[in-house]
Amino acid sequence: MKAINSIADNSITLGKSKTIYERNVKKLLSKFVIYAFLIIVALTCLLPFYSMMITSTHANSDIARKLLLLPGTEFINNYNRLLDTVPIWRGFFNSLFITVTSTILSLYFSALAGYGFSKFSFKGKNILFMAVLGTMMIPGQLGIIGFFKLMDSFNMLNTYWPIILPSISNAFGIFFMKQMCDSSVPTEILESGRIDGCGELKIFHRLVLPLLMPAVATLGIFSFIGKWNDFLTPMIILFDNELQPLPVMIASVKSQFSTDFGAMYVGIVISVIPILIFFSIVSKKIISGVTAGALKG
């Protein structure tokens, strides 16, 4: 009888160990599939950057007729031709000034307006918010002629004001910040600040803005990239070549009859570096904010 019981116990133990082994195998296979998929997606996303950097190191003749996979030796020559064609570093600092200033204004006023729409009740609030959202449905290119005439009447042509000031009214930023205020800013915190005698702007700066920092960082990435790559507005508004930002200067490398692809790709590489640096810095703020929220939850 004992022998029969021991055999039964051993069979049960073997069955459990077999079940655990099968589960572990399934987990390993699922992890392998997930990681393989993520690696493929990452390589797909990195491939354009790799191709751009590799292309910038080759001569025009190779760029036009070959599939380039390995680095070349023409980067310095391409860079020198780029410097001879356009003042690329002047354009770099022009873009940096425009982008940083516009991004700061966009983030601050978007957060302020989103907070107002989220936590304050006033007459016509819903109609005004729908009007803000309605501006997102209209392509900006449709109003470029009217915008040009308006800036001309204000004597702002060939200045940075028409490029920077519209960043204050970012419809998407206002909508995004309103949604984040609805979900991330408790009304009790605002009431406690009012009880302590804080004014509304002090409440916004001391209580609301720190809670919105992950959202601000996320919106900052979109605002920075969008303004850094802005091409149409500076091309129309700015007439002086010394005031042109980097995208316009890179496009001017292309002449009427020929294109210096090597110099153009070097300019593109230079223009991508600030975006990568900004993203690497701001993404840490997003991750830390999400992690803090998860721990609090």
Buried (B, 14 or more C-beta within 10 A) or exposed (E): EEEEEEEEEEEEEEEEEEEEEEEEEEEEEEEEEEEEEEEEEEEEEEEEEEBBBBBBBBBBEBBEEEEBEEEBEBBEBBBEBBEEBBBBEBBBEBBBEBBBBBBBBBBBBBBBBBBBBBBEEEEEEEEEBEEBBEBEEEEEEEEBEEBBEEBEEEEBBEBBEBBBBBBBBBBBBBBBBBBBBEEBBEEEEBEEBEEEEBEBEEBBEEBBBEBBBBBBBBBBBBBBBBBBBBEEBBBBBBEEEEBBBBBBBBBBBBEEEEBBBBBBBBBBBBBBEBBEEBBEEBEEBBEEBEEEEEEEE
